[in-house]
Amino acid sequence: MGVAKVKNVIENSIAYDAYIEKGDIIRKVDGKEIGDFLDFKYLTSNDYYVITVEKKNGDIEEIEIYNDYFETFGVEFENQLIDSPKECRNKCIFCFMDQLPPNMRDTMHFKDDDVRLSFLQGNYVTLTNLSENDIQRIINLKISPINISVHTTDGELRKKMLNNRFADNLLDIMMRFKEGGILMNCQIVLCKGINDKENLVKSVYDLKNLFPNVLSVSIVPVGLTDYRDNLYKLEGFNKEASKEVIDLITPIQNEFKKELGTSLVYLADEFYINADIPLPDFEHYEQFPQIENGVGLMASFKKEFYDALCETKEKDVKCTKKTVATSFIAYDYINKFVLDASQKCDVNTEVIKIKNNFFGNKITVTGLLCGCDIINELKGRDIGEILLLSDSMIKEGSDLFLDDVTIGDVEKELNVKVVLVKNDGYDFLECLMM
């Protein structure tokens, strides 16, 4: 049983009006113990309830809540889940966590596989550790949407890929979710020669049969670091292999668009960039259901950037000299954005691509760049007064890169001010024109 200790209270919320404070512990709702955040959310969804609160000074109070407008309670807990997260029981052949460099912080090595975190934070889960009670609870509490790591719908192959003999009942569980009104987003981590080609086609059509409860399916290439000793032998997607995936999936997208009104299936940006094929237009991604998964991120960024540039007046004043440090995969796009901006305003900016030595040069995405590689690449170079970095490199709520180097460390080593840029074209242009 977890502890529902309050970290923050939203101003003018129900909790605020009930004089709930940081450090208070909510012990019960209507006399019922709180097992996790979902219990709390469910128990506080009525128009009237009584909460039992242990105040910071140890006093116990019972507070009546009248919630005629069915508002959320308005607190953030120190442990958002309240309960301990469920640990992953799989040993996936492609697991990124199994191929981390040595001596990384302990929290990087914890692998969760918790449906509750899928609902709360958008994590992807395999559904392999669900009991019958868990499945029924998800349906009863309408825990939706859920992000599901599918990888393949072939039961025997899924057992092998996840190294879990209980991994073959995925479609049965998903069908029950559909019947229970649960919405799902799905992910397929594509491994060359394993779950691609005919198997990928089968998986995509099996998931299409769960539409409209399956909202989207993303296909992302497996990420391979230099730390794969004694792990399953996998091969990355080069230009030719990436093009094969695009050629396979594009007709299916067109078919689904015509039949369902949605493409349903989307490829990660990496496939198009690796294949040296232009990214699909902004409209292709519809509502961008998996943009946080690197699907359509650059198309969205590009549209935002050029919309912002069109709205910007020409500027004669020379901007502060600055440098953008980015990944190999994003470099050509970012560099073109800067060049196009310089035609309208003197942005005085150089774009430099950073080789990922920390994880290995097969890792080319921006979000996995580390502070040590940025320092080593830029040390001794004239990078100006400001260094622009994507905020995707930094652990949320901290100033840490994945290698535990801090923003302050980078600023000190390079004698520069670091400015974090959101994954937003408007923000990028604004930072360029500082």
N, C-alpha and C positions, 0 to 999 in steps of 0.2 A: 504494500500500500504506500503510495507516494505522499509527499507533503505539498499542499497547495499554498506555498508561501508567496505573498504578493511582492512583485518587483516594481511595478509601476501601476498607477491609477490614471485612467483617461479622464481629463477634465470634463465636467458636466455630464458624466455618465451616471448610471445607476449606482455603481460602486462609490463614485465621488460624492453623490448626494447622501449615501449611507455612511459616510465618514470612514470608509475603508482606507487604510494607510499602508504605505510601503512597510514591509516587515510583518504585517498581520498574516495570520494563517487561517484559511477557511477550512474548517474541520468537517462540516456536514452541510447538506442541503436537504431540508425537510426530514431531518433525522437520519439521512442515508450517508454512509461513508463515501468519500470521493476516491475512486480507484485511479482515474486518469482524467485527462482533459475532456475526453468525450463524455464521460459521466457528468462532469461539471456542466458542459454545454447542454446536455440533454436535461439535466435537473433544473437548470436556470432558464428553460425555454417556456415555462408556464407564465400565466398572467399574475400568479401569486405564489410565493414560496418564502420559506424562512431559512436564513443562513445562520450557522453557528460559527462564530469567529473568535479565535484566540488573539487578543490584542498583543501589541509589542510588550506591554507590561505584565502579561500573563493572565489578565482578566478574560473571562469568557462572556461573550455577549450573543444574544439571539436577536436577529434583526429581521423584521418583516419587510418583504419587498413586494410592492405593487407595481406590476409591469403591464399596464393596459395596452401599450404600443409594441409589446414584444421586442424590446431593445436588447442588445447584448449587454452583459453585466458590466464590462468595461475595465477589466484588469489584465495585466500581463504578469505571468508567474515566473519565478526565478528558474524553474524547470518547466518549460512550456508544456511538455507532455504530462507533467506531474509524476507519472510513473517512470520506471526505467525502460529504455527502448529495448525492443527485441533484437537480439543479435542474429546476423545472417548465419544460416546453417549450411550454405552452399560452398562449394569450392570450384567456382566457375573457371573454365580454362582461359578466360580472357580477363579475369578480374584485375582492375587497375590497382587495387589496394595490395595485391600480392606482388606487385612489381615496383614498389616504392624504393627509393634509395635508403640506405641504412641511416639510423640516428634521427629519423624524423619524429616530431612530437607524438606522444602516445595517442592523442585524439585522432590523428590521421589514420591510425591502424584499426580503429573500431569500425566494424562493418555492420550497419543496421539493416534490418529487413522488416520494417514495421509499418503496417498499413496506416496506423494513426499518424505517423510522420509524413506519409504520402499525402494524406488529407491536409495536414497542417502546413507542411513545408514544400510539398511538391516532389519529395523523394520518390524514386522508382523502387518498386518491391516485386518480388518474384511469386508471392502467394504460397511458397512452399512450406511455410511454418504455421499455416492457419489450421486451427482445430475446427470441428463442426460448430462449436459454440462461437468461435471467432467469426466464421462465415455468417452465421445467423445474426450475430450482433451487428455486423456491418450492414446487413439488409434491414434489420429492425430500426437501427439508428440513422439509416440513410446516409452513411459515410460516403460522400460522393463530391467531386470525382476522385478516382483512385488512379495513380500512375503505375502502370504495370510493365515490368521487364519481361517481355515475352521471349524474344530471341528466336524461338521456333515453336510452331504448334505441333510438330511431330513429337509425340510423347517419348519415344525411345531415344531420339536424338537429344531432346531436352534433358533427359536424365544424364546423358553423357556430357553435355555441355556444362551443366550445373553440378555434375558429380553428386547428384542427389537422387536416390531411388524413388523419392516421393514427388518428383517434378513433372510427372506425366499426366496429371489430372487438371492441367491448366484450363483447357476449354470447358470442362465440366463446371469448374468454379465460376468462370466468366459467364457461362450461360445462366447460372443461378443468379449472378449479379444482374444480368440483363433482365431476367424475369422479375427481379426485385426492384428494378428501376434505378440501379446504380450506373453512373456514367464512368467511362474509362478512357484514359489516354494510354497508348501502348508504345513501347520502344523495342527495337530490334538492334542489338549490337551485332554488326555483320562481320563474320570471320571468313576469310577467303578459303574456299574449298570445303567448308563445313556446313554453314547454314545459308549459303548464297544460291544463286541460280534457281534450279527447279524447287528446292526447298523454300527459298524465299518467296517464290510465286505462290506456293501452297499456303504458306503462313499468311501472306497478304490477303488471299481470298478467304481463308478461314476467319480472319478478323473482320473482313468485310461483311460476313454473314451475321456478325454481332452488331452491325450498324442499325439504328442510330445511337445505341448506347456506347459503342466504341466511337469516340469523337474524332480521334486522330491516331495515326501510326507514324512514328519517326523511324528512319533507318540511318544509323550512324556507324562510321567505320571503327573497328577496334583500335584502341590506343595502345601502342607498344613502347615501353621504355627500354633502357639499356640494362635493366635489372631483371632479366627473365631466366637466369640460370636455374636449371632443373624444373622449369615450367613447360607447359605444353607448347610445342613448336607452332608458332603462328606467323603468318605473312601479312604485311600491310598492303594497302591499296595504292598501287602506283597509277600513273596516268592511264595506261591501257585498261587496268582492272576497274578503275573508277568509271571510265567511259562505258564499260560493259554493264555496270550497275545502272547507270543513267539510261542506257538504251533499253534495258530490261524493264525498268519501272515507269518510264515516261508513257508508253502506250497504255499501261494499266491506270495511271493517273487520268489520262484522257477518257478512258472507258468509264471509270468511276464518276468522273465529273459529269459525263453525259447521263449516266444512269441514276446517280445519287444526288447530283447537284453539288458535290464536293469531291475534290481529289482524294481526300481521306488519308492518303499515304504521301509522306514528304521525305525528301532526302536531305541529309545534313549538308551545309554549305561546303564542307571539305571535299565531298565527291566532285562538285562542279569545279572548284578551284584546282584540285589535283588533276582533273581531266583537262584543264585549260579550256573549259566550256563556259560561256557567259551564264551567270546566275539567272534563274527565272525572274520574271517581272514581279514587282511588289504584289500585284493582284493574285499571283499564283498561290500565295500562302494564306489567302483568305483572312481568317481571324488570327493568324500566327499562333496556333494553339501550342506549339512547342518551341517557341523562340528561345526560351531559357536552356534548351537542349542543343543550341547551335543550329537550329533549323529556321532559315529565313532571317537570321540576325543581320547579315550584311545587306540584304535587300531592304530591310527596314531602315537600317542606318543610312544607307545610300539615299533613300527617298527623303528622310528627315534632313539630311545634310543639304541636298540640293534645293529642297523647299526653303530651308533657312537661308541659303545663299541667294536665292531669288528675292527674298524679302529684305536682304541687307543692302544698305546704301554703300556706294563706293567710298573708300576711306583712303585719304592721301597720307595720313600720318603713319609713319613706319612703326609696326608693332615691336614689342620686346622680342629679342632673339630667343628662340626656344627650340627644343628638340622633342620629337615624338618617338618613343621607343615602342616597337610593336613586334609581332611575331612574323615568321616567314610567310605564313598562310594569308595574313591580312595585309602584308606590306604593299603589294601593288595597288590595292584599293585605297588604302590610307594615303599613299604617296600621290595618287591621282586626285584625291579630294584636296590635298594641300596645294597641288599645282593649279587646280581649277580655282581655288579660293584666291591664289596669288594673282590671278588675272583681274580680279575685282578689288582686292585689298592687298597691301603689302604685308603678308602675314609673317614673313621672315622666319620660316620654320624649315628644319631639316627632319626627314623621316629616316630612322635607322632601324634595321631589322636585327633582332637579338637571337642568336643561336641558343637553343636550349641544351646546355651542357649538364644541367642539374638532373634532368630526367633522361636526356639523350636526344640526339638530333632528329629522331623519328617523331618526336612530339613537337608539333608546329603551331599549336593553337595559343592564342594570347593569354587565356586564363590560367595557363600552366607555366607562364614565365616566372622566374624567381629573381629575388633581389640580387643574389650573388652574380648571376649572369648579366644582369643589367649593369652592375658596377664594373665587372671585368671588361665588358664590351665598350663602355663609354669612358672608362678611366683614361685621363690624359687627352681627351678630345675636346675641342671647342664646341660645347653643347649649349652655350648661351646661359641665360639666367633662369630659365624655367624648363623643367622636364615634364612632359605630359605622358601620363600612364593610364591605361584602362583600369577602372576600379574593379574589374573582374579578376585582377591579379591579387587583390587584397582580401583576406578573410573578413567576412562581414562583421561589423562591430568592433574592428580592431585596426591596427596599422601594420599587420604582419603579412609578409609574403609566405608562400608555402614552405620556404626554407628557413623560416623564423627570422630572416632579416627584416628590419623595420623600415618604414618610410624615412624615419630619422637617420638610420644608418646610410641609406642611399644619398640623402641630402648632404650628410657630413662627408662621405667619401668622394662625392662628385662636386661638392661646393655649389649646389644648385637647389632651387626650390621645386619640390615635387607637387604637381597639381593632378589630382585624380579626375579622370573624365568618365562620365557615365556612358553606358552603351546607348548613346542617343546622339544622332547627327546634329541636332540643334546645340547640344551642350558642347560637342566637339568644335563646331565653328566658333562658338562664343569663346572657348578657351584659346583657339588659334588667334583670335583678335584681341587678346588681352594686351 
